[in-house]
Amino acid sequence: MQPPRLLPFLFAMALSCAVAPEPLAQELPTPPPPYKRIFTVMPLKGGVARAAQIVGQATTGSTIPLWSYSVISPLDGITYSGQMVGRSPFFHGYRTSTIQVDLIPVILTFAGTGTVFDPTSPDPCLSNSAVLGVVQNSPIFHNTGYIMNGADVGSTQYVDAFQRANFWNDVSVAGNSYHTLLSLATLSAVRVTVPAANGQTNSARCGHFGNMDINWWDAYVQTTLIPSLSGQGVGPTVLPVFLFDSVVMYQNGNPTQCCVLGYHGAYTVSTLPQTYSVVDFDTSGAFGGDISVMSHEVGEWMDDPLGTNLAPAWGHIGQVSGCQNDLEIGDPLSGTSLPQVSLNGFNYTLQELAFFSWFYRQSPSIGSGGLYSDNATFTTGAGPVCM
């Protein structure tokens, strides 16, 4: 398995900011927009072989529910196997799974400036709403109706609607029986101080945004944060999602190599896989997109929970300037959104996601409308093997 990819694309949107004390000493000058919006994955060590072992553990209920697939790509004749969250759509009848999401707001204090980014407090750049409340009320966790490529996939959560459309040829014959649902539990906020050596703040259109070292942060998540939350039920049977307000991450220890807005990952706890995700909700106006980051990462977690699902190489599209050979359904459409969804008094931005058939070049597509993404952007598969 390739190491985590950090493949940028340029995308700028205006939206709304984190409260910061004035003046801000040691603050970096704002990089010239448009900023790079980057998404990545921290794959399970051991790759495909380790992932295959985990499916047996899932059948015992000791992990999140997982199902396995195997498909021969008509492009190269190779058989590709992988794991997804929930139950297989290829067996008809009642096939509904519910996975608990533990939403964990993270209050980040940047030691170098004293700036605090708090998703639980009223944010003046979000009409004094708190990021946490807006996310809790979002289509990630609440039902609304979706028509995807002309198919009525039902009133449900967004990622479930996508997955129904993704395998529509099989799901549709079972009526409303197939779902992969998220049950929301919100844990108390955790407070983390970002050392001056590992993070900086930047001025933005509204207030500021934070920028911290992803390697420092991810090590802290795996070794400190998730273990500290085990007493609150965080473990291999749930998906912990760490929520930021206007904080992004940089790679390779270099603050100019920014900006990772979200990622999902997996690692082994004892003998079991722990999946997790980290997402930013930008209110600074530097990146925008409200819950587009969460829709990207939770969607990718559902279809590539361990970060080990492979496909014929594809690329030169979305955020991907080179080639990738994985089933990361958000990356080829990064920056492409559905029409906004109005729900609970907020207009939400959801990212469009690519179908299974796009990656494996299936023709015809088994997705809704015979297309290759959930809002009709992709009308054909990914094309020849990327070079």
C-alpha positions, 0 to 999 in steps of 0.5 A: 500500500502506498504511504498516505497521499497528499495530492493537492488541488486548487479550490477557493470558496468564501463562507464565513471564523474562529475567535482570536485574541488581538494582537496575535504575536508570531502569526504567519502572513496569510498565504495567497489564495486560492489555498490548496484543499487536500484530503488524505488517508492513513491506511491500516498497516499490513495492507490488503493481507491484514484487511482480509483477516479483519473481516472474520473479526467483524462477523463476531461483532468486535469491530464495525460491521464489514462486508467483502467484495471481489470484482474483476475489472474489465480494464485489466482482467485483475480481480480486486477485493476489499472491504466496506462498512455495513452489509453487502448490497448484493444479497437482497432483503433486509440489509440494514446496519447502524454504526455509532459515530462518536462526534468529538469536538476539539478545542485547539489552543495554539501556544505560539499565539494564544489563539483558541479555535472552539467548535462548541462556542458561538462563532461570529463568522457563522452568525454566532452559531456553534460549528458543533450544532450545525454539524449535529443538525446536518444531512450527515446525521439527519434524513432528507430526500435525494434524487440521484441521477433521476432515481429516488433513493429515498429520504435518509442520511447523505452517505447512506443515500450515496451508498444506495445509489452506488449499488442501485441495480441491486439495492433498488430491487429490495425497495427500502430494505438496504441502508447503512446508517449512522447513529450520532453520539456527541462526547464532551469536548477535548482540549488540546494545546498545539505546541509552537513548534507544531502549529501556526495561525493565519489571518483570513477573510473572517478572523483566522485559521489554524495550521498544524503538523498532521504527523504530530496531530495523528500520533497524538490521536492514536497514542493519547486521544483515542485511548483516553476516550475508551472509558466513554465507549470509544473503540473498534465498534464505533467511528470517532470523528474529531471535529475542528473549527477552522483548523487545517493541517500541513505535511512534511513538517512544513507549514507551507505544504498545506492544507489538509482539511480532513482524513480518515485512518485505521490502526490496530488496537490489541488485535482489532482495527480502530477506524477514525476520522478528522474533519475541519469545518471552515468558517474563516472564508479561507476554504469554505464548504461547511460539511463538504469535508465531513461528507468526503471523509465519512463517505470514504470511510464507508467505502474504504474503511481500512484504507486498503481497497485497491483499484486500477490506477486512475488520476489527473482529476479532482485533487489528484495531479498524478495517479492513485490506485485506491478506492477513495471515492471523494478524491476524484471529485474534490471541489465538486458539490451537490446543490445545497441542501436546506435542513434545520435552518442551514444551507449545507454543502455536500461533496459529490462522490464517485461510484464503485463502477467508476473505479473498476470501469464497469460498463454498464454502471451498476449505479443509479441512472447508469452513471458513475457519480451521485450527481451525474458529473461522471458519465463514464468510468475512470478510463485507461490505467493512469500513467 
